[in-house]
Amino acid sequence: MKEVNKKRLNSIDFLKVIAIILVVVFHFWYQASGTNSLRVIGAIGVSIFFIVSGFSLANKHHNLTKPSLKWFFQKYIKIASLYYIAILAVILLFATQSYDGNLLQNIISHLFFLNPYSQTPYSFISPAWFLTPLIAFYLFFPLLNFLIKKYRFTLPLFILITTLFRDTPQTFTSPNPLFYLAEFCFGIALFYNKKDILLLSPLILLTTTISNWMILPFAIVYIFYVAETKLPSLRIIKFIGTYTLAIFLFHESFMNLIYNKWHIYNLSKPIALIVLTISTLFAVMISKRIQKLLLKL
C-alpha cells in the first residue's frame, strides 16, 4: 500500500492535542460539577477527531478505493490491541467498580465494539463509544474514499445525510456512524483539495437544531491545516499526538481516582495514581509489541 506522505504533519498533531484537551476538560468538569454545561466542548473535540481521522487515512492511503480485509485488519489491530488491554487493566485494577451487570456480557460487547448498544453502554471505559463509529469508518473508508475522490458532489451529499440525522434537539453525540459522516468525509475531501468550494458544505449543518457551535470543528481543522508551514514542531505536541488513544482510554480511570469514585484495592490515592500510570505505560508497551508481531504476519 503506497503512502502519499510519510512526513508527520504538525497540524494533525496540534489538532489531536486540541481535541483530546477538549474531551478531557469536559469529562473532568462533568465529574466536578455534575452538569453538562461544557458538553459542547467535548462534542467539538470528538468532531475534530473524526475529521482528522478521515484526513489522515486519505493522506496515507489515497490509492485505497477497493475493500481490503488486510488493510482493515491492520487498522483494527492498531486500535484493538490497546483497547482490549485497557479494558483488562481496568477490570484488574477496579473490578466491579468499573461495570454493572454480567461481566462476560460486558466484555463481549466491548470486544465487538457494540458496547454503546448493550444494556450497560458505559461499562469499563465509558468514552469508548467513540470507537464504534470509528471502526465503522475504517471498514467503509475505501468506498467513501473512492466516492469523494471521483465524485466531488458526494461531500455535500454526505453532509446533508448527517444534517438530517442530527435533526434532534440537544443531541451532541451518538455512536451511530451517520452522526459523524460529515466530519469523516470532510477530512477526506480536505486532503484532496483544500481550495475546493465544496468544503463550505458543512454550513448545511447550521440548519440543524444542534448548537451552531458544531460548525467550529470544521473551521478549526481547516485553519490549522492551511497554517501547516507556520506551525512549530514541538516534541510535546508530537508526543501527545502519538498517544492520544492511550490518553483517551485511560483518562476516565485517572479522573475517577482523583474524585474518589474508584479505588484500587486499599491503596492510598497517590500510590493508586502511580499504579495506574505504570499500568497505562505497560499497556502501551504491550500494545506496541502485539502490533509489531501481528502486523508482520
C-alpha positions as CSV (number, residue, x, y, z in Angstrom):
1,M,0.0,0.0,0.0
2,K,1.6,3.2,-1.1
3,E,1.7,6.2,1.1
4,V,1.3,9.8,-0.1
5,N,3.1,11.5,2.7
6,K,5.3,9.7,5.2
7,K,6.2,13.0,6.9
8,R,4.3,13.7,10.1
9,L,2.1,16.8,9.8
10,N,2.4,19.3,12.6
11,S,-1.1,20.5,12.0
12,I,-2.5,17.0,12.6
13,D,-0.6,16.6,15.9
14,F,-1.8,20.1,17.1
15,L,-5.4,19.1,16.2
16,K,-5.2,15.9,18.1
17,V,-3.9,17.7,21.1
18,I,-6.7,20.3,20.9
19,A,-9.3,17.5,20.5
20,I,-8.1,15.4,23.5
21,I,-7.8,18.5,25.7
22,L,-11.4,19.5,24.9
23,V,-12.6,15.9,25.6
24,V,-10.7,15.6,28.9
25,V,-11.7,19.1,30.1
26,F,-15.4,18.3,29.5
27,H,-15.2,15.0,31.4
28,F,-13.3,16.5,34.4
29,W,-15.8,19.4,34.5
30,Y,-18.7,17.0,34.3
31,Q,-17.3,14.9,37.2
32,A,-16.6,18.0,39.3
33,S,-19.8,19.9,38.7
34,G,-22.3,17.2,37.8
35,T,-23.6,19.4,34.9
36,N,-23.4,19.1,31.1
37,S,-22.7,22.8,30.7
38,L,-19.5,22.1,28.8
39,R,-20.8,19.2,26.8
40,V,-20.5,21.1,23.6
41,I,-16.8,21.5,24.3
42,G,-16.4,17.7,24.4
43,A,-18.5,17.3,21.3
44,I,-16.3,19.7,19.4
45,G,-13.3,17.7,20.4
46,V,-14.9,14.4,19.2
47,S,-15.8,16.0,15.9
48,I,-12.2,17.2,15.4
49,F,-11.0,13.6,16.0
50,F,-13.3,12.3,13.2
51,I,-12.2,15.0,10.7
52,V,-8.5,14.3,11.5
53,S,-9.2,10.5,11.1
54,G,-10.6,11.0,7.6
55,F,-7.8,13.3,6.6
56,S,-5.1,11.0,7.9
57,L,-6.4,7.9,6.2
58,A,-6.7,9.8,2.9
59,N,-3.2,11.2,3.4
60,K,-1.7,7.7,3.9
61,H,-3.9,5.6,1.7
62,H,-5.2,7.8,-1.2
63,N,-5.0,4.8,-3.6
64,L,-7.2,2.6,-1.5
65,T,-10.5,2.6,-3.3
66,K,-11.5,-1.0,-3.0
67,P,-12.3,-3.1,0.1
68,S,-9.3,-4.7,1.7
69,L,-9.6,-7.1,4.6
70,K,-5.8,-7.0,5.1
71,W,-5.8,-3.2,5.4
72,F,-8.8,-3.2,7.7
73,F,-7.1,-5.8,9.9
74,Q,-4.1,-3.6,10.2
75,K,-6.2,-0.6,11.3
76,Y,-8.3,-2.8,13.6
77,I,-5.2,-4.2,15.4
78,K,-3.8,-0.7,16.0
79,I,-6.9,0.2,17.9
80,A,-8.0,-3.2,19.4
81,S,-4.5,-4.1,20.7
82,L,-4.6,-1.1,23.1
83,Y,-8.3,-1.1,23.7
84,Y,-8.5,-4.7,24.8
85,I,-5.5,-4.3,27.1
86,A,-7.0,-1.1,28.6
87,I,-10.2,-3.0,29.3
88,L,-8.3,-5.8,31.0
89,A,-6.3,-3.3,33.1
90,V,-9.5,-1.5,34.2
91,I,-11.1,-4.8,35.2
92,L,-8.0,-6.0,37.2
93,L,-7.5,-2.7,38.9
94,F,-11.1,-1.6,39.6
95,A,-13.1,-4.8,39.4
96,T,-16.9,-4.3,39.9
97,Q,-16.5,-0.5,40.3
98,S,-16.0,-0.3,36.5
99,Y,-19.1,-2.1,35.3
100,D,-22.7,-3.2,36.0
101,G,-24.4,-6.4,35.2
102,N,-22.8,-9.6,33.8
103,L,-19.0,-9.3,33.4
104,L,-18.9,-11.7,30.4
105,Q,-21.6,-9.9,28.5
106,N,-19.9,-6.6,29.1
107,I,-16.6,-7.9,27.8
108,I,-18.2,-9.5,24.7
109,S,-20.0,-6.2,23.8
110,H,-16.7,-4.4,24.0
111,L,-14.7,-7.0,22.1
112,F,-17.1,-6.4,19.1
113,F,-17.3,-2.7,19.6
114,L,-21.0,-3.0,20.3
115,N,-21.0,-1.6,23.9
116,P,-23.0,1.5,23.1
117,Y,-25.9,-0.7,22.1
118,S,-25.6,-3.0,25.1
119,Q,-27.7,-2.8,28.3
120,T,-24.6,-1.3,30.1
121,P,-23.2,1.1,27.4
122,Y,-20.8,2.9,29.8
123,S,-19.0,0.0,31.4
124,F,-15.2,-0.2,31.9
125,I,-14.4,2.9,29.7
126,S,-17.4,5.0,29.1
127,P,-16.0,7.3,26.4
128,A,-15.2,4.1,24.4
129,W,-18.4,4.5,22.4
130,F,-16.3,6.8,20.2
131,L,-14.6,3.7,18.8
132,T,-17.8,2.2,17.5
133,P,-18.3,4.7,14.6
134,L,-14.5,4.9,14.2
135,I,-14.2,1.2,13.4
136,A,-17.2,1.5,11.0
137,F,-15.4,4.3,9.2
138,Y,-12.3,2.3,8.9
139,L,-14.4,-0.5,7.3
140,F,-16.0,1.8,4.8
141,F,-13.1,4.1,4.1
142,P,-12.2,2.5,0.7
143,L,-15.8,3.2,-0.5
144,L,-16.0,6.7,0.9
145,N,-12.6,7.5,-0.4
146,F,-13.5,6.3,-3.9
147,L,-16.7,8.3,-4.0
148,I,-15.2,11.6,-2.7
149,K,-12.1,11.2,-4.8
150,K,-14.1,10.6,-8.1
151,Y,-17.3,12.5,-7.4
152,R,-16.8,15.8,-5.7
153,F,-20.5,16.4,-5.2
154,T,-20.7,13.4,-2.8
155,L,-19.3,15.6,0.0
156,P,-22.3,17.9,0.4
157,L,-24.5,14.8,0.0
158,F,-22.8,13.1,3.0
159,I,-23.0,16.3,5.0
160,L,-26.7,16.5,4.2
161,I,-27.2,13.0,5.4
162,T,-25.5,13.9,8.7
163,T,-27.6,17.1,8.9
164,L,-30.8,15.1,8.6
165,F,-29.7,12.5,11.1
166,R,-28.7,15.2,13.6
167,D,-32.0,17.0,13.5
168,T,-32.8,16.1,17.1
169,P,-32.7,18.8,19.8
170,Q,-29.8,18.7,22.2
171,T,-28.1,15.7,20.7
172,F,-24.4,16.4,20.6
173,T,-23.0,12.9,20.3
174,S,-24.1,9.5,19.0
175,P,-22.4,6.1,18.4
176,N,-24.1,5.9,15.0
177,P,-21.6,6.5,12.2
178,L,-24.1,8.6,10.3
179,F,-23.8,11.2,13.1
180,Y,-20.2,11.8,12.2
181,L,-20.3,11.0,8.4
182,A,-19.9,14.7,7.7
183,E,-16.8,15.1,9.7
184,F,-15.0,12.0,8.4
185,C,-15.8,12.8,4.7
186,F,-14.8,16.4,5.2
187,G,-11.4,15.2,6.4
188,I,-11.0,13.1,3.2
189,A,-12.1,15.9,0.9
190,L,-9.8,18.4,2.6
191,F,-6.8,16.2,1.8
192,Y,-7.6,16.2,-1.9
193,N,-8.2,19.9,-2.4
194,K,-8.1,22.5,0.4
195,K,-9.3,25.1,-2.1
196,D,-12.4,23.2,-3.2
197,I,-15.5,25.4,-2.8
198,L,-17.5,22.4,-1.7
199,L,-15.6,22.4,1.6
200,L,-18.1,25.1,2.6
201,S,-20.7,22.3,2.6
202,P,-20.6,21.9,6.4
203,L,-22.5,25.2,6.5
204,I,-25.5,23.0,5.8
205,L,-25.2,21.8,9.4
206,L,-26.3,25.3,10.6
207,T,-29.8,24.2,9.7
208,T,-29.9,21.5,12.4
209,T,-31.4,22.0,15.8
210,I,-28.0,21.3,17.4
211,S,-26.0,24.2,18.6
212,N,-24.4,26.3,15.8
213,W,-21.1,25.9,17.6
214,M,-20.8,22.5,16.0
215,I,-19.6,24.2,12.8
216,L,-16.4,25.1,14.7
217,P,-14.6,21.7,14.3
218,F,-14.6,22.1,10.5
219,A,-13.2,25.7,10.7
220,I,-10.6,24.8,13.3
221,V,-9.3,21.8,11.3
222,Y,-9.2,23.9,8.1
223,I,-7.3,26.8,9.7
224,F,-4.7,24.6,11.2
225,Y,-4.2,22.6,8.1
226,V,-3.8,25.7,6.0
227,A,-1.3,27.1,8.6
228,E,0.8,23.9,8.5
229,T,4.0,25.6,7.4
230,K,3.7,28.2,10.1
231,L,3.3,25.8,13.0
232,P,6.3,24.9,15.1
233,S,7.5,21.4,15.5
234,L,7.2,20.7,19.2
235,R,8.2,17.4,20.9
236,I,5.5,17.7,23.5
237,I,2.8,18.1,20.8
238,K,4.2,15.2,18.8
239,F,4.2,13.0,22.0
240,I,0.6,13.8,22.9
241,G,-0.4,13.4,19.3
242,T,1.1,10.0,19.2
243,Y,-0.5,8.8,22.4
244,T,-4.0,10.4,22.1
245,L,-5.7,7.0,22.1
246,A,-4.0,5.9,25.3
247,I,-4.9,9.2,27.0
248,F,-8.5,8.8,25.7
249,L,-8.8,5.3,27.0
250,F,-7.3,5.8,30.5
251,H,-8.2,9.4,31.4
252,E,-11.5,8.4,32.9
253,S,-9.8,6.0,35.3
254,F,-7.5,8.8,36.5
255,M,-10.4,11.1,36.8
256,N,-12.4,8.6,38.9
257,L,-9.4,8.0,41.2
258,I,-8.8,11.8,41.7
259,Y,-12.5,12.3,42.6
260,N,-12.5,9.2,44.9
261,K,-15.2,7.5,42.8
262,W,-13.0,4.5,42.1
263,H,-10.3,2.9,44.2
264,I,-7.5,0.4,43.6
265,Y,-8.0,-2.1,46.4
266,N,-6.9,-0.4,49.6
267,L,-4.1,1.7,48.2
268,S,-3.9,5.4,49.0
269,K,-4.7,7.8,46.3
270,P,-1.1,8.8,45.5
271,I,0.0,5.1,45.3
272,A,-3.1,4.2,43.3
273,L,-2.3,7.0,40.8
274,I,1.3,5.7,40.4
275,V,0.0,2.2,39.9
276,L,-2.5,3.4,37.2
277,T,0.3,5.4,35.5
278,I,2.6,2.4,35.4
279,S,-0.3,0.2,34.1
280,T,-1.0,2.7,31.3
281,L,2.6,2.8,30.2
282,F,2.7,-1.0,30.4
283,A,-0.5,-1.3,28.3
284,V,1.0,1.0,25.6
285,M,4.2,-1.1,25.6
286,I,2.4,-4.4,25.2
287,S,0.1,-2.9,22.6
288,K,3.2,-1.9,20.5
289,R,4.6,-5.4,20.9
290,I,1.4,-7.0,19.7
291,Q,1.2,-4.7,16.7
292,K,4.8,-5.4,15.8
293,L,4.1,-9.2,15.9
294,L,0.7,-9.3,14.2
295,L,1.3,-6.7,11.5
296,K,4.3,-8.5,10.3
297,L,2.3,-11.7,9.5
